[in-house]
Amino acid sequence: MISQPSHPFFQVSNLTFRFDCDQDPVLKNITFEINENENLLVLGPSGSGKSTLAYCLNNLYPSSVDGIMKGYISYRGRALSSFEPGEVNRKIGLVMQDPDSQFCMLTAEEEVAFVLENIQFPRLKMVERIDYVLDLVDMLPLKHRLIHTLSGGQKQKLAIACALAMEPELLILDEPTANLDPASGFELVQTLKKLKNTHSFSVLVIEHNLDNWLDIVDRCIILNSEGELFFNGPPNICFADFAKELASEGIWLPRTIDAGIKLREAGLLKNSSLPMTINEIIENSKDIRRTIEFLSTNVRKQMVNPSPSIFEVEDISYSKDNQLIIQDISLSLNAGEFIAIAGANGSGKTTFSKCLAGLIPSRGEIKLYGHSLEDWHEEQKWRRLGYVFQNPEHQFITDSVIEEINYSLQAKEKGSQVYKSKEILKTLRMAKQVFSHPFSLSQGQKRRLSVAVMLVNGQEVLIMDEPTFGQDAITSREIIDFAVKAVPETGSIIMITHDMDLIDRYADKVLVLEKGKMIFYEPPGKLWNQTEILARANLRLPFLRELEMHVEGRYAVK
Amino acid sequence: MLLNKMNPSIKALSILVSILLLSIFFDPVTPLLSFVLTIAITFILGKISFKNWILLFSPFLFMAIVYVWSSLMFPRVDPGDSIIWEWWFITITAEGFQRSISLGLRVLSFASLSLLFALTTNPINFLLSLMQQCRLSPKIAYSIMAGYQFLPLIKDEFEIIRSAHRIRGAGRTETFLDKIKQIKKYAIPLLASGIRKAERTAIAMESKGFTGDRNREFYKEISVSKRDWLLLCLLIFIVLVSAFTSHKLGYLTLYKGEL
């Protein structure tokens, strides 16, 4: 299904971009071209200027940030800067990273209409077009909903619909699936594939979750952390020859490649070429059983003996604006358990986690360590329970890293403070940033600090809302490892996530929500066989299970 | 003929003209009559909840009472005024009484007209109408709209920051100084994210091909029909009828800069 690239219509030559004249350039001397009807994947560690590149292509930078741009970008042979404002933008659809701040109207319908108005689309055909693009991303039932009441994933879908409404010649997607549930992420790629059958347009995608995109990508571009173009070529060469470099930069690899590297090191592959698909792993393995066994070894051991319960939840409901968001959930959670909360976009995952922490009032009863949540003294409660928000910046209240840690320690004891904060800094690997402002840290450091400040007082229960969202591979691993190590064995982690591999690897139980109702609460091993539940909650199989299924299917055929 | 479906710009014009007309007269009967008639029109022709109306009207009522009260207590006494009641330092004259009642009723009639507009008009439609009928620049109109949809976002963000602080044990405030410090702690992240959001939204609007060009297609066309002009006539008619009745009863006086 690889579309045939034709001649280039976007040309970038020697592009260098800096935000300020005394700052290092974000992009250095970049040269590449985009062909018509081509699908381009841009890879790079966080902070390598991927988003900046997208804005430059759209003629938004340098004008809107007073940045300094050297070099030349041309669209159909004409310099971008020579176009009227808005002229090029109408040919390019852009989906930005932050789903919260790319809308200017109140409802989903009005937002799409706003785009159509801008491109002078004939009024009489607007209704039809709005319904069409909203349907493409499964948002038609939410046409009249107020945008600020949509969930993060739904907002992202709406942003994609807006970009598609323009029928752009180039579609730039900046992490379009970061907030989407696994099935929606997969469907987005399928939708684009289908659209490309009838329309000719190019796609430039910046993405962490590579697996869905692999079979439509024609070419990869890699930026390194200096903002230089490091590779420009076909994906199989990109991953086969540069997998090591990519991994060391913290760039996510497709899961097949990632598994392939490990297998190659363990000498389980027949030849040294890395597998691009699951079938290639199976064909390439010396012994498929050993392969699966090998890949399963680092899966976290499940708890065996039942332990005392931490949370007892009985008939919890929560409604807002006469809409039931959480409906009659009852469950119990034991010490030592790692619980994952999964479900489709807008199924009430964040709301439920907030109910658990007592951040929003709910109907029904929640008992924490045997006492009703309302009876807990606030200060006492937060000494045993930590809650990490999606945006780490929300949690910082002081002006330096050390003050952040001391602030959390303050409430407890005074004497051993100095010693303790040193210990913490060591585990955070942030000894150099002691006096830095929390806002100035890198993405990964911010995340680690936000988790750490929730745990320094020996909190036993940690609730995390999508802690790995938008993070590069190294950071994600760090966060989870840090949390798992820092929470005592008698404690518990509750984590909202769309990452099925993470669930498969760490979770003792998965709580699956569908429209605010609990439809599954058991170990993940049991979930993977329940195709009906997976489909209802927009979930997909983790890599390892998919591999097993392929193997089983193959054996069955033989 | 539903008020909620009228053209917002013409509706605004009608209200403006009526208020200007009403302000020519200064007697108790004209505003009283037009007040009653405006309320009648609001509830006959408009689809609004009585609760909302009362809720928004009560501050005006309070204001009117305060006006009447204060001008009764501290009146201007001209020679030749007929004194109704006198006690200690309070002197109530017939003229003063009439003036204060007129003033109070004037406040109420202005309020009822404004509420007629505010409660039956969708702000987005008003902006669209201003662009389509009054040639308001789309740049300004869409900036206001973007700002308008920011309000609930800021509220959500505030809630998140507040609970994040609560979790960290920063929610306790005992002294006044603590409270001020806390406002600073909320304000900085809120402002920082507000500025960042505004910047991103501006970029997003531009990326969607928005240029602020006046010549644009509108998805929702806000039309002007005969009924809209009928409303203008109706509201002017109300004021004139009130003034005429007042004249027949012998009350009508023009506003000559009293008070």
Chai-1 contact restraints between the chains, C-beta under 6 A:
chainA,res_idxA,chainB,res_idxB,connection_type,confidence,min_distance_angstrom,max_distance_angstrom,comment,restraint_id
A,N58,B,S207,contact,1.0,0.0,6.0,A-B,restraint_1
A,L60,B,I203,contact,1.0,0.0,6.0,A-B,restraint_2
A,L60,B,E206,contact,1.0,0.0,6.0,A-B,restraint_3
A,L60,B,S207,contact,1.0,0.0,6.0,A-B,restraint_4
A,S64,B,I203,contact,1.0,0.0,6.0,A-B,restraint_5
A,P85,B,T211,contact,1.0,0.0,6.0,A-B,restraint_6
A,G86,B,G209,contact,1.0,0.0,6.0,A-B,restraint_7
A,G86,B,T211,contact,1.0,0.0,6.0,A-B,restraint_8
A,N89,B,S207,contact,1.0,0.0,6.0,A-B,restraint_9
A,N89,B,G209,contact,1.0,0.0,6.0,A-B,restraint_10
A,R90,B,G209,contact,1.0,0.0,6.0,A-B,restraint_11
A,L94,B,S207,contact,1.0,0.0,6.0,A-B,restraint_12
A,M96,B,A204,contact,1.0,0.0,6.0,A-B,restraint_13
A,D98,B,R200,contact,1.0,0.0,6.0,A-B,restraint_14
A,S101,B,K197,contact,1.0,0.0,6.0,A-B,restraint_15
A,S101,B,R200,contact,1.0,0.0,6.0,A-B,restraint_16
A,S101,B,T201,contact,1.0,0.0,6.0,A-B,restraint_17
A,Q102,B,A204,contact,1.0,0.0,6.0,A-B,restraint_18
A,C104,B,M145,contact,1.0,0.0,6.0,A-B,restraint_19
A,C104,B,A146,contact,1.0,0.0,6.0,A-B,restraint_20
A,C104,B,T201,contact,1.0,0.0,6.0,A-B,restraint_21
A,C104,B,M205,contact,1.0,0.0,6.0,A-B,restraint_22
A,L106,B,Q149,contact,1.0,0.0,6.0,A-B,restraint_23
A,A113,B,Y219,contact,1.0,0.0,6.0,A-B,restraint_24
A,V115,B,K208,contact,1.0,0.0,6.0,A-B,restraint_25
A,E117,B,R216,contact,1.0,0.0,6.0,A-B,restraint_26
A,E117,B,E217,contact,1.0,0.0,6.0,A-B,restraint_27
A,E117,B,Y219,contact,1.0,0.0,6.0,A-B,restraint_28
A,N118,B,K208,contact,1.0,0.0,6.0,A-B,restraint_29
A,N118,B,G209,contact,1.0,0.0,6.0,A-B,restraint_30
A,N118,B,F210,contact,1.0,0.0,6.0,A-B,restraint_31
A,I119,B,G209,contact,1.0,0.0,6.0,A-B,restraint_32
A,Q120,B,E217,contact,1.0,0.0,6.0,A-B,restraint_33
A,R123,B,E217,contact,1.0,0.0,6.0,A-B,restraint_34
A,M126,B,Y219,contact,1.0,0.0,6.0,A-B,restraint_35
A,H148,B,P152,contact,1.0,0.0,6.0,A-B,restraint_36
A,H148,B,L153,contact,1.0,0.0,6.0,A-B,restraint_37
A,L359,B,S163,contact,1.0,0.0,6.0,A-B,restraint_38
A,E379,B,G169,contact,1.0,0.0,6.0,A-B,restraint_39
A,W382,B,I167,contact,1.0,0.0,6.0,A-B,restraint_40
A,W382,B,G169,contact,1.0,0.0,6.0,A-B,restraint_41
A,Y387,B,I167,contact,1.0,0.0,6.0,A-B,restraint_42
A,F389,B,A164,contact,1.0,0.0,6.0,A-B,restraint_43
A,H394,B,I160,contact,1.0,0.0,6.0,A-B,restraint_44
A,H394,B,I161,contact,1.0,0.0,6.0,A-B,restraint_45
A,H394,B,A164,contact,1.0,0.0,6.0,A-B,restraint_46
A,Q395,B,A164,contact,1.0,0.0,6.0,A-B,restraint_47
A,I397,B,A170,contact,1.0,0.0,6.0,A-B,restraint_48
A,I397,B,K185,contact,1.0,0.0,6.0,A-B,restraint_49
A,A411,B,G169,contact,1.0,0.0,6.0,A-B,restraint_50
